[in-house]
Amino acid sequence: MAFDSLVCAALETALNGVITRDADSQRRLARLKGRTIRVSLQEWNKQFVFSFSQRVDVLSHYEAQPDCALSLSLAALPKLQQKANITALIKADQLTLDGDIDVAQQFSQLLSGLQFDIAEWLSPYMGDVMAHTVVSHAQKRWQQANQLASRQQRYLGEILTEEWRVAPGPLEVAYFSDQVDEIRSDVARLEARFKQLAERMES
């Protein structure tokens, strides 16, 4: 609980610090005024609620219904910075969206304009060397989390196709497609034969 509050506070401070230094980000924030969006990270089973006014408030718990709720994996999180990716992520089952998609797109636009230099932001509190060490360590952990998520996804796919046989494997899909094509050709030939017979009978 204390860790969640610490993460929310750090994220809130970083977001507002960047936004206050950029006029374009302030205009994008104004479009979200009065809105809330909940972002759930699947691997961590964590959620963060962003509430927008003249600033951004980041909460770990929120009783009311947000205007928009997103559920996605860590691997898909960086793609959220591009507004055009939202629909593609939904179609690829990498993102679940409930609520107002306009809020999600405006949130994406806000994120896309933010230029974070976390090490620079941490430097006044812990010094340049320590700040860069912390950021480097966090980046390595992030990469490890992404690699783990990718491995788990591949492993689950192998279990479904190879062991549990819940989903067909690639070769089975290809074979099925070939069989469908053959049946389609046979049906086309039969239709042609019937048409020829019908013409002969009429003549």
Backbone hydrogen bonds, N-H to C=O, Kabsch-Sander energy under -0.5 kcal/mol:
donor,donor_aa,acceptor,acceptor_aa,energy
5,S,1,M,-2.1
6,L,2,A,-2.1
7,V,3,F,-2.5
8,C,4,D,-2.6
9,A,5,S,-2.4
10,A,6,L,-2.4
11,L,7,V,-2.7
12,E,8,C,-2.8
13,T,9,A,-2.4
14,A,10,A,-2.3
15,L,11,L,-2.6
16,N,12,E,-2.5
17,G,13,T,-2.2
18,V,14,A,-2.0
19,I,15,L,-2.6
20,T,16,N,-2.3
21,R,17,G,-0.6
21,R,18,V,-0.8
22,D,19,I,-1.7
26,Q,22,D,-1.7
27,R,23,A,-1.8
28,R,24,D,-2.1
29,L,25,S,-2.4
30,A,26,Q,-1.8
31,R,27,R,-1.0
32,L,28,R,-0.5
32,L,29,L,-1.4
33,K,30,A,-1.2
34,G,52,F,-2.8
35,R,32,L,-2.4
37,I,50,F,-2.1
38,R,68,C,-2.6
39,V,48,F,-3.1
40,S,38,R,-0.5
40,S,70,L,-3.1
41,L,46,K,-2.9
42,Q,40,S,-0.6
42,Q,72,L,-2.2
45,N,41,L,-1.3
46,K,41,L,-1.3
48,F,39,V,-2.6
49,V,59,L,-3.2
50,F,37,I,-3.1
50,F,48,F,-0.5
51,S,49,V,-0.6
51,S,57,D,-2.9
52,F,35,R,-2.4
53,S,55,R,-2.7
57,D,51,S,-2.9
57,D,55,R,-0.5
59,L,49,V,-2.8
59,L,57,D,-0.5
67,D,36,T,-1.0
68,C,36,T,-1.1
69,A,98,D,-3.0
70,L,38,R,-3.6
71,S,96,T,-2.1
72,L,40,S,-2.4
73,S,94,Q,-0.8
77,L,73,S,-0.9
77,L,74,L,-0.6
79,K,76,A,-0.6
80,L,76,A,-0.6
80,L,77,L,-1.5
81,Q,78,P,-1.5
82,Q,79,K,-1.6
83,K,81,Q,-0.6
85,N,82,Q,-1.6
86,I,83,K,-1.2
88,A,84,A,-0.7
89,L,85,N,-2.9
90,I,86,I,-2.1
91,K,87,T,-2.4
92,A,88,A,-1.8
93,D,90,I,-1.5
94,Q,89,L,-2.8
95,L,89,L,-1.1
96,T,71,S,-2.5
97,L,95,L,-0.5
98,D,69,A,-2.5
100,D,67,D,-2.5
101,I,99,G,-0.7
103,V,100,D,-0.6
104,A,100,D,-1.2
105,Q,101,I,-2.4
106,Q,102,D,-2.4
107,F,103,V,-2.4
108,S,104,A,-2.3
109,Q,105,Q,-2.2
110,L,106,Q,-2.1
111,L,107,F,-2.3
112,S,108,S,-2.4
113,G,109,Q,-1.1
114,L,111,L,-1.4
116,F,114,L,-0.7
121,W,117,D,-2.0
122,L,118,I,-2.3
123,S,119,A,-1.6
125,Y,122,L,-1.6
126,M,122,L,-1.8
127,G,123,S,-2.7
131,A,127,G,-2.2
132,H,128,D,-2.5
133,T,129,V,-2.1
134,V,130,M,-2.6
135,V,131,A,-2.5
136,S,132,H,-2.4
137,H,133,T,-2.4
138,A,134,V,-2.5
139,Q,135,V,-2.5
140,K,136,S,-2.0
141,R,137,H,-2.2
142,W,138,A,-2.4
143,Q,139,Q,-2.4
144,Q,140,K,-2.4
145,A,141,R,-2.4
146,N,142,W,-2.3
147,Q,143,Q,-2.6
148,L,144,Q,-2.6
149,A,145,A,-2.4
150,S,146,N,-2.3
151,R,147,Q,-2.5
152,Q,148,L,-2.6
153,Q,149,A,-2.0
154,R,150,S,-2.4
155,Y,151,R,-2.8
156,L,152,Q,-2.6
157,G,153,Q,-2.1
158,E,154,R,-2.3
159,I,155,Y,-2.3
160,L,156,L,-2.5
161,T,157,G,-2.0
162,E,158,E,-3.1
163,E,158,E,-0.9
163,E,159,I,-0.7
164,W,159,I,-3.2
165,R,159,I,-0.6
166,V,160,L,-1.7
167,A,160,L,-1.7
173,V,169,G,-2.2
174,A,170,P,-2.3
175,Y,171,L,-2.6
176,F,172,E,-2.6
177,S,173,V,-2.4
178,D,174,A,-2.1
179,Q,175,Y,-2.3
180,V,176,F,-2.4
181,D,177,S,-2.2
182,E,178,D,-2.2
183,I,179,Q,-2.4
184,R,180,V,-2.4
185,S,181,D,-2.1
186,D,182,E,-2.5
187,V,183,I,-2.6
188,A,184,R,-2.1
189,R,185,S,-2.3
190,L,186,D,-2.4
191,E,187,V,-2.5
192,A,188,A,-1.9
193,R,189,R,-2.3
194,F,190,L,-2.8
195,K,191,E,-2.2
196,Q,192,A,-2.2
197,L,193,R,-2.6
198,A,194,F,-2.6
199,E,195,K,-2.1
200,R,196,Q,-2.2
201,M,197,L,-2.4
202,E,198,A,-1.9
203,S,199,E,-1.7
